[in-house]
Amino acid sequence: MQAQTKHSQETLIYTIACLIERAAFYSTRGVLLFYLLELLDNGNNAKAFDVFSYFVIAATIGKIIGGLAGDLIKRRKLVILAGGVIQAAGCLLIYSGSFENAELGMYVLALGIGLFKVNLEASLGRSYLTRPKSLDSGLMIYYLGANVGGFIGSGFIVNYGLENNLQMSFLISAFLALLASALPLILLKKTVEVENTYKFEKISAIRILVIVLFTLCFSFLMTTGTITFGSLKLDAGSAFDSEMDASWWELLGGGITMLIMGLLALLWTFRYTNQLFKLLVSFILMGLGFGLCFIVSEPYSGSTLFFIMMTLFLFTIADTYIAPVLASITLQNVNPKFYGIALSLLYLPAMLSTFILLPIRSYLHSIEEGNFYLVLSFASLLLGTIVYLIYSTDALKLNDLKESSQVKETAIENDEILD
């Protein structure tokens, strides 16, 4: 394995911008439901939960709109700036103190998030057009920044809002969103022209189908794993009369994720590892995590907590491994003109699997009742592995990407990309 090219200034700037924006988003999301319940003095909790669930759907739709806007307008740094401004406007509408304004502000916020997040990640992908082997590690660094930002937002800003003033969290988020969107515009050069540096081959229908099937399998697997693990830790927590609530698990999971991402980003920067190998590792770890779920059974013993911790650890590593690689594979199969649209569509399978599985969540009252979903998860695991193994042996595979010093034709002829 050969050493990779070092990362560029763009990677650092985009990662810092992502970190700041994710801190803004997670701080807003963390206090939003409490704020809605506070505004509804009549105790209409169902309405608050419904509005909050609509926000989750709107965020996915906002990413698709953001991808379309960035790829069609092409002045992507301005689209990123507009996303930050709109996100800040949504926070201020929520801050106003009216439930109607808060509801409107959530949809404005969702649009701003979509414009910012998708186009920022797409710009990062374009900066690696001539260094495809470095894209996996570049995305890992970027996702590490996102997780650090989420940790800061949900761990510090949310706690400040809950203990002092909920509305102040929205003001802080508005400021952070504006700061994040201004960084690429201020710190990066005006125009980076991508020309005569990259050759893009037309995508076959088989390749598109394989990527779609693989993404669906992975999304179903992760959603099922989240539900199963959630049921497991709730049951065990009740049995032990534990004080390890959701925030404790989120803190632990966030810490493990950041540690693993940092190590993998460092490793992948200096060592190129085959993408198929990375995906197989993630699937194996996910399978081991589900296997531990089978081991844990009532009555709970002193070893139960150990198995739950190991399950969390394995699930976290699997998710950490596969997310940047899946995004990298998608970008390497798409014309750079349409990176934003491609990345936005990656969110649809996750939303689809959530809609299918969440209504069944209320039936998961014990570990035994989750076995059926574990079987479905293993089926997804097997199908996803087989699909990608077939894809990897195809003549269209991308795992043997070679860095070339000779000039190649670009798919973006005479097109300026504003990164």
PEQUI-V904656 format. One record per residue. N is the residue number from 1. RES is the residue in one letter. PHI is phi as a letter, one per 40 degrees, with the letter a starting at -180 (* if undefined). OMEGA is omega in whole degrees, -180 to 180 (* if undefined). D_LAST is the distance of its C-alpha to the last C-alpha in Angstrom with 1 decimal. Layout:
((N:RES:PHI:OMEGA:D_LAST) (N:RES:PHI:OMEGA:D_LAST))
//
This chain:
((1:M:*:-175:30.3) (2:Q:c:176:28.1) (3:A:c:-178:26.0) (4:Q:c:174:22.2) (5:T:c:179:19.7) (6:K:c:-178:18.6) (7:H:c:-175:15.3) (8:S:c:178:12.7) (9:Q:c:180:11.6) (10:E:d:-179:8.4) (11:T:d:-179:11.0) (12:L:c:-177:13.1) (13:I:c:179:10.9) (14:Y:c:180:9.6) (15:T:c:178:13.3) (16:I:c:178:14.8) (17:A:c:178:12.9) (18:C:c:179:14.2) (19:L:d:-178:17.6) (20:I:c:-178:18.1) (21:E:c:179:17.3) (22:R:c:175:19.5) (23:A:c:178:22.2) (24:A:c:-177:22.1) (25:F:c:-176:22.4) (26:Y:c:175:25.1) (27:S:c:177:27.1) (28:T:c:-179:27.1) (29:R:c:-176:28.1) (30:G:c:-178:30.7) (31:V:b:-172:32.7) (32:L:c:-178:32.1) (33:L:c:177:35.1) (34:F:c:-179:37.4) (35:Y:c:178:36.4) (36:L:c:178:37.2) (37:L:c:179:40.5) (38:E:c:179:41.3) (39:L:c:179:40.7) (40:L:c:-177:43.0) (41:D:c:-177:46.3) (42:N:c:177:48.3) (43:G:g:180:47.2) (44:N:c:-177:45.5) (45:N:c:-178:43.5) (46:A:c:180:43.0) (47:K:c:180:41.1) (48:A:c:179:38.7) (49:F:c:179:38.0) (50:D:c:-180:37.5) (51:V:c:179:35.0) (52:F:c:178:33.1) (53:S:c:176:33.1) (54:Y:c:178:31.7) (55:F:c:178:28.8) (56:V:c:179:27.9) (57:I:c:-179:28.1) (58:A:c:180:26.1) (59:A:c:177:23.2) (60:T:c:178:23.0) (61:I:c:179:23.2) (62:G:c:178:20.5) (63:K:c:178:18.1) (64:I:c:177:19.1) (65:I:c:179:18.7) (66:G:c:178:15.2) (67:G:c:178:14.3) (68:L:c:-178:16.0) (69:A:c:-178:14.5) (70:G:c:-177:10.8) (71:D:c:-180:11.9) (72:L:c:-180:14.4) (73:I:c:176:12.8) (74:K:g:176:9.5) (75:R:c:-164:8.2) (76:R:c:177:6.3) (77:K:c:177:5.9) (78:L:c:176:9.5) (79:V:c:177:10.4) (80:I:c:178:9.7) (81:L:c:178:11.7) (82:A:c:178:14.3) (83:G:c:178:14.7) (84:G:c:179:15.6) (85:V:c:180:17.9) (86:I:c:177:19.5) (87:Q:c:178:20.0) (88:A:c:178:21.7) (89:A:c:177:23.8) (90:G:c:178:24.9) (91:C:c:-180:26.0) (92:L:c:176:28.0) (93:L:c:178:29.7) (94:I:c:-178:30.8) (95:Y:c:-171:31.9) (96:S:d:176:34.2) (97:G:g:178:37.0) (98:S:b:-179:37.8) (99:F:c:180:37.6) (100:E:c:177:36.6) (101:N:c:178:33.7) (102:A:c:179:32.7) (103:E:c:177:32.7) (104:L:c:-180:30.6) (105:G:c:179:28.3) (106:M:c:180:27.7) (107:Y:c:175:26.5) (108:V:c:178:24.2) (109:L:c:-180:22.9) (110:A:c:178:22.4) (111:L:c:180:20.3) (112:G:c:178:18.1) (113:I:c:180:17.7) (114:G:c:179:16.8) (115:L:c:-177:14.0) (116:F:c:-168:12.5) (117:K:c:-176:13.4) (118:V:c:-177:12.6) (119:N:c:175:9.1) (120:L:c:180:8.3) (121:E:c:178:10.3) (122:A:c:178:8.9) (123:S:c:176:5.4) (124:L:c:179:7.9) (125:G:c:180:9.9) (126:R:c:180:8.0) (127:S:c:180:7.9) (128:Y:b:-177:11.6) (129:L:d:-179:12.5) (130:T:c:180:14.8) (131:R:b:-173:16.1) (132:P:c:-180:17.3) (133:K:c:-180:20.0) (134:S:c:-174:17.8) (135:L:c:180:15.9) (136:D:d:-178:18.9) (137:S:c:177:19.1) (138:G:c:177:15.4) (139:L:c:177:15.7) (140:M:c:176:19.1) (141:I:c:-180:17.7) (142:Y:c:179:15.3) (143:Y:c:174:18.3) (144:L:c:176:20.4) (145:G:c:179:18.4) (146:A:c:-180:18.8) (147:N:c:176:22.5) (148:V:c:177:23.0) (149:G:c:177:21.6) (150:G:c:178:23.9) (151:F:c:179:26.8) (152:I:c:-177:26.4) (153:G:c:-176:26.2) (154:S:c:-176:29.0) (155:G:c:-173:31.1) (156:F:b:-177:31.1) (157:I:c:179:29.9) (158:V:c:179:31.8) (159:N:c:177:34.9) (160:Y:c:-180:34.7) (161:G:c:-179:34.6) (162:L:c:-177:37.4) (163:E:c:-175:39.6) (164:N:b:-175:39.0) (165:N:a:-178:37.4) (166:L:d:-176:35.3) (167:Q:c:179:33.8) (168:M:c:178:32.4) (169:S:c:-179:30.1) (170:F:c:177:28.4) (171:L:c:178:28.0) (172:I:c:-180:26.5) (173:S:c:179:24.1) (174:A:c:179:23.1) (175:F:c:-179:22.4) (176:L:c:179:20.4) (177:A:c:178:18.2) (178:L:c:180:17.5) (179:L:c:-178:16.9) (180:A:c:-177:14.4) (181:S:c:-179:12.3) (182:A:c:-175:12.5) (183:L:d:-180:11.5) (184:P:c:-179:7.7) (185:L:c:-176:8.5) (186:I:c:-169:11.4) (187:L:c:-179:10.8) (188:L:c:179:7.6) (189:K:c:-174:8.2) (190:K:c:-174:7.8) (191:T:b:172:6.9) (192:V:b:-176:6.6) (193:E:c:179:9.3) (194:V:c:-175:10.3) (195:E:a:180:14.0) (196:N:f:-179:17.3) (197:T:b:-173:15.9) (198:Y:a:178:16.3) (199:K:b:-179:19.2) (200:F:b:178:19.2) (201:E:c:180:22.7) (202:K:c:-177:23.9) (203:I:c:176:24.5) (204:S:c:179:28.2) (205:A:c:180:29.7) (206:I:c:-180:31.1) (207:R:c:179:27.9) (208:I:c:-179:26.5) (209:L:c:-179:29.8) (210:V:c:-180:29.8) (211:I:c:179:26.4) (212:V:c:180:27.4) (213:L:c:-179:30.8) (214:F:c:180:29.5) (215:T:c:178:27.1) (216:L:c:179:30.1) (217:C:c:-179:32.4) (218:F:c:-179:30.1) (219:S:c:178:29.5) (220:F:c:-180:33.3) (221:L:c:-178:34.1) (222:M:c:180:31.9) (223:T:c:178:33.2) (224:T:c:178:36.8) (225:G:c:179:36.4) (226:T:c:180:35.2) (227:I:c:-178:38.2) (228:T:c:-180:40.6) (229:F:c:177:39.6) (230:G:c:178:39.7) (231:S:c:-179:43.2) (232:L:c:-175:44.2) (233:K:c:177:43.3) (234:L:c:-180:44.8) (235:D:c:-179:48.0) (236:A:c:179:48.3) (237:G:c:179:47.4) (238:S:c:-179:50.2) (239:A:c:-179:52.6) (240:F:c:-173:52.1) (241:D:f:-171:51.9) (242:S:c:175:48.7) (243:E:c:-180:46.7) (244:M:c:-177:43.5) (245:D:c:-176:41.8) (246:A:c:-178:38.4) (247:S:c:178:36.7) (248:W:c:180:38.3) (249:W:c:179:37.1) (250:E:c:178:33.5) (251:L:c:180:33.7) (252:L:c:179:35.1) (253:G:c:179:32.6) (254:G:c:179:29.6) (255:G:c:178:31.1) (256:I:c:-179:31.7) (257:T:c:-178:28.2) (258:M:c:179:26.5) (259:L:c:-179:29.0) (260:I:c:180:28.6) (261:M:c:179:24.8) (262:G:c:180:24.9) (263:L:c:-179:27.5) (264:L:c:178:25.8) (265:A:c:178:22.4) (266:L:c:-180:24.5) (267:L:c:-176:26.6) (268:W:c:178:23.9) (269:T:c:-176:22.0) (270:F:b:179:25.1) (271:R:b:177:26.8) (272:Y:c:179:25.5) (273:T:b:-180:27.4) (274:N:d:-177:27.9) (275:Q:c:178:26.1) (276:L:c:178:29.4) (277:F:c:-180:31.1) (278:K:c:-179:28.6) (279:L:c:178:29.2) (280:L:c:177:33.0) (281:V:c:-179:33.1) (282:S:c:179:31.5) (283:F:c:179:34.0) (284:I:c:180:36.9) (285:L:c:177:36.1) (286:M:c:178:35.8) (287:G:c:177:39.1) (288:L:c:178:40.7) (289:G:c:177:39.5) (290:F:c:178:41.3) (291:G:c:178:44.3) (292:L:c:177:44.7) (293:C:c:178:44.7) (294:F:c:-177:47.8) (295:I:c:-178:49.4) (296:V:c:-180:49.2) (297:S:a:179:52.1) (298:E:c:-5:54.5) (299:P:c:-176:56.4) (300:Y:c:-180:53.7) (301:S:b:-179:54.6) (302:G:c:-179:53.3) (303:S:c:-176:51.1) (304:T:c:-178:49.2) (305:L:c:178:46.7) (306:F:c:-180:46.0) (307:F:c:178:45.2) (308:I:c:179:43.0) (309:M:c:179:41.1) (310:M:c:178:40.8) (311:T:c:177:39.6) (312:L:d:-179:36.9) (313:F:c:-178:35.9) (314:L:c:178:35.8) (315:F:c:-178:33.9) (316:T:c:179:31.3) (317:I:c:-179:30.9) (318:A:c:180:30.7) (319:D:c:180:28.0) (320:T:c:-180:26.0) (321:Y:c:-165:26.4) (322:I:c:-174:25.6) (323:A:d:180:22.7) (324:P:c:-180:19.9) (325:V:c:178:21.7) (326:L:c:176:22.0) (327:A:c:180:18.3) (328:S:c:179:17.8) (329:I:c:179:20.6) (330:T:c:-179:19.2) (331:L:c:-179:15.8) (332:Q:c:179:17.8) (333:N:b:-174:20.0) (334:V:b:173:17.5) (335:N:d:-178:16.0) (336:P:d:176:12.2) (337:K:c:-172:12.3) (338:F:b:179:13.9) (339:Y:c:-178:12.3) (340:G:c:179:12.3) (341:I:c:-179:15.9) (342:A:c:-179:17.0) (343:L:c:180:16.0) (344:S:c:-180:17.6) (345:L:c:178:20.7) (346:L:c:-179:21.2) (347:Y:c:-177:22.5) (348:L:c:179:25.3) (349:P:d:179:27.6) (350:A:c:179:27.6) (351:M:c:179:28.6) (352:L:c:-180:31.2) (353:S:c:178:32.8) (354:T:c:179:33.0) (355:F:c:-179:34.8) (356:I:c:-171:37.2) (357:L:c:-176:38.1) (358:L:c:177:38.0) (359:P:c:-179:41.0) (360:I:c:-173:43.0) (361:R:d:-177:42.0) (362:S:c:-179:45.1) (363:Y:c:-179:47.4) (364:L:c:-178:46.1) (365:H:c:180:48.8) (366:S:a:179:49.6) (367:I:c:-177:48.4) (368:E:c:-179:50.8) (369:E:c:178:49.5) (370:G:c:-177:46.0) (371:N:c:179:47.3) (372:F:c:-180:46.8) (373:Y:c:174:43.1) (374:L:c:178:43.0) (375:V:c:177:44.5) (376:L:c:180:41.9) (377:S:c:178:39.2) (378:F:c:177:40.9) (379:A:c:177:41.0) (380:S:c:178:37.2) (381:L:d:-179:36.8) (382:L:c:-178:39.1) (383:L:c:-180:37.5) (384:G:c:179:34.0) (385:T:c:-180:35.1) (386:I:c:-179:37.1) (387:V:d:-177:34.3) (388:Y:c:175:31.9) (389:L:c:177:34.6) (390:I:c:180:35.3) (391:Y:c:-175:31.7) (392:S:c:-180:31.5) (393:T:c:179:34.5) (394:D:c:179:33.2) (395:A:c:-177:32.3) (396:L:c:-174:28.9) (397:K:c:-178:28.1) (398:L:b:-174:24.9) (399:N:c:-179:26.5) (400:D:b:178:27.4) (401:L:d:-180:24.0) (402:K:b:174:24.4) (403:E:c:-178:22.2) (404:S:b:-179:23.0) (405:S:c:-179:22.9) (406:Q:c:-176:23.7) (407:V:c:179:21.3) (408:K:b:177:20.8) (409:E:c:179:20.1) (410:T:b:176:16.8) (411:A:c:-179:16.7) (412:I:b:-175:14.1) (413:E:c:177:16.5) (414:N:f:180:15.5) (415:D:b:179:12.4) (416:E:c:176:9.2) (417:I:b:179:5.9) (418:L:c:-179:3.8) (419:D:c:*:0.0))
//
